[in-house]
């Protein structure tokens, strides 16, 4: 197994300030710059919408069922 070269635990991106600049920009615009961050954000947004969609479709189905019951009762 080959040995790693360089200083252990050293990152040139962190040393140059690139990581801090990216995270600061990401917080300002509100959109994560990493792929996994964007996927997490979309998952949270869709996870919130799924129960609302079920409630909405259930309410529509209940109203449609109530409408049929009233029309049968009046006919």
N, C-alpha and C positions, 0 to 999 in steps of 0.2 A: 504494500500500500504506500503510495507516494505521500510525502509530507507536504503540508500546506506552506506556502511562503508568505512572508510579510509579518506584520505585527498582529498577534492574535487579538480579536475584538476591535480592530480598527476598521472604520469605514470611511472612504474618501468622500462619499456623498454627504455623510453627516458632518465631516470635518469642514467641507466647503460651504455648508449651510444650505445645500440643495433640499435636503429633507425638510428643514424648517420652513423654507420658502414655499414648498409644495403644500405642506399642511396648512400654512397660513392662507394661501390662495384658496385652498379647498374649503376652509371655514368661511371665507369671505363670500364666495360664490354659492355656497350651499350644496355643491355637487362634489362627491368624492372623486378623486383623480385616479384611484386604483380600480381595477376591474372588479375585485371582490367587494370593494366598498359600494360601488354602483349597484351590484347585484343584491347586496344586503339592503340598500335603500329601497330598491324596487320591490323586494320581497316583503319589507315592512309595509309599504304602501298597498300592495296587492293583498297582503294578509288582512289588512284593515278593511278592504273593500269586499272581500269574499263574504263575511257574515252579513254585511249590509245588503249584498245582492240576494242572499238567501231570504232575508227578511222581506225584501221588496217583492221577490217572486212569490213568496208565500202570501203576502198581502193581496197581490193581484189575483192569485188563484182563489183566495177566499172571497174576494169581491165578485169574481166571475161566478163562483159557485152560488153566492147569495143572490146574484142577479138571475141566475137560472131558476132558483127556488122561488123567487118572487114572481117570475113570469109564469111558472107552472101553477102557482097558487092563484094568480089573477085570471088565468085562462079557463 
